[in-house]
C-alpha cells in the first residue's frame, strides 16, 4: 500500500478561498495571524476556535475550551441543527454553518483552530483540511476511522507544524504519570502483559441493518452526515449515537474506549506499532445452530491479543489483551474478594516480573497490587502534572496553540495519538477478519479469517498473511469526498 502523501488541493470539493474578508467574521476578535503574521499574539491573547460537530461530545468540548479562559468560540458547524441548538444558545455571537467546507472557504482567516467532534468516518477529512489551512486541531477519539488516515494525519502534523491533540483526556490525568514513575522506579519489574477491558458497547451491535427506511428529520442534512461513507437510505435510531456500532461510520468499543484505556500502557512503556494481532468475537445465534452473519455491524463482544515489539522500557515483547462487551480478565490473586477490579466496568492491568498495578477509566486512581502496597509508596514525583488533570486536557491544547507549534508540551499530540489509534484499528482488522467469507471448491462458505493470527508489515501498512482484511486499512470514500493523501 502506498504511503500517505499530503495533497493541499484535494481535501474538499473545491479550493479554499484564501482571501476571505476579515470583516465577514461574526466574532469581533481577529485571529493573531491576521494582525501580525505567524507567531504574533493578539492583544487579547485568546484562541479563536471553530467547532465542527457541536452537539453531544462536541458541545462539551467547545464549552471546555471556552472555560479555559483563553479561547473564544467564533464559529459553529453541525449537520443537525437539533444537536447544535445548545451550543448556538451558549455562543450566540458565533456564526453557524452546516457544511464545514463552506465554513473553511469563507472564514478561514477568521479563526485559529478547529475542534472536530463528528462521527469517526469524517474525522480525517475535516482534520486534514484544517491542518492544510495552518489551523491547530483538537480531534475526538479515535483520531481516525482507518489506519491509513491515522498515518496521514501523523505525517501532516509534522509537515504543517500545527498544534494537535486527540480527545482522550485521561492522557492529561495524574494516573499515567504516576504509573510511569512507579514503573521507572522498578516497583513492578519488567512488564510483559497488559489487560484492558470495558463494558462497552452500550449501543446495539451484532445486528442486521434496518430494512425500514425512515423520514429524514428536516433539521438534519443526511448527505453531509454521511460524508465519506457509502450512500444508504436514512434509518431511525442511527443518529446521533448508535452509528458507533456500524463499520461504515464507527469503530466499535475499541474506538470508543481503547484510546482511554490503552493510553497509559503506551505512555508508560513507550509502545508504538503492533507486529501481530488475533481476535475472537461473541456470536449471535438467530436460530438453533444458526449463527447470524452481520458483517456491517461490530460484534457484541470481543477479545483481541496484540503483540508489541520490545521498547526502551521493556526487556522483551509486550502482549496486550483487549476485552469488550463485559468480558473481563481473571481477577488478580492479589485482590481481596470484595475489592473492585479496575472501576468495575472498565480498567487496565499491568503485569510485571515483580508485581502488578491497575487503574480505572482515564487511567484514574492507579493502584499497586496488593492494595496494601499503596500505604508505603515513597517514589518521588518527577514528572510535571497537567493542571486540572483530565479537565485540563482542553486548556493544555488552548495554551499550546496560543504559544505556537513546539513551544509547550501536550499529552496526546498526533505523534503519540496516531500510533495509538493505529494499534486499535489494527485490532479491528482482526475483528473484521472474522466475518470474511469465501467459497471452497464445493461451494461451501468458509471463514478463513477465524482462528488465525494476522502478521503486520508496519512500513507498508498491510497484513502479509491474509490479504482480505487490507481493504479495511484504507477504505474507498464516496464520490465527491477525497482525503488530501
Secondary structure by P-SEA (a helix, b strand, c coil): cccbbbbccccccccccccccccccccccccccccccccccccccbbbbbbccccaaaaaaaaaaaacccccccbbbbcccccaaaaaaacccbbbbccaaaaaacccccccbbbbbccccaaaaaaaaaaaacccccccccccccaaaaaaaaaaaaaabbbbbccccccccaaaaaaaaaaaacccccccbbbbbccccccccccccccccccccccccccccccccccccccccccccccccccccccccccccccccaaaaaaaccccccccccbbbbbbbccccbbbbbcccccccbbbbbbbccccccccbbbbbbbcccccccccccccccccccccccbbbbbccccccccccccccccccccccccccccccccccccccccaaaaaaaaaaaacccccccccccaaaaaaaaaaaaaaaaaaaccbbbbccccccccccccbbbbbccccccccccccccccccccccccccccc
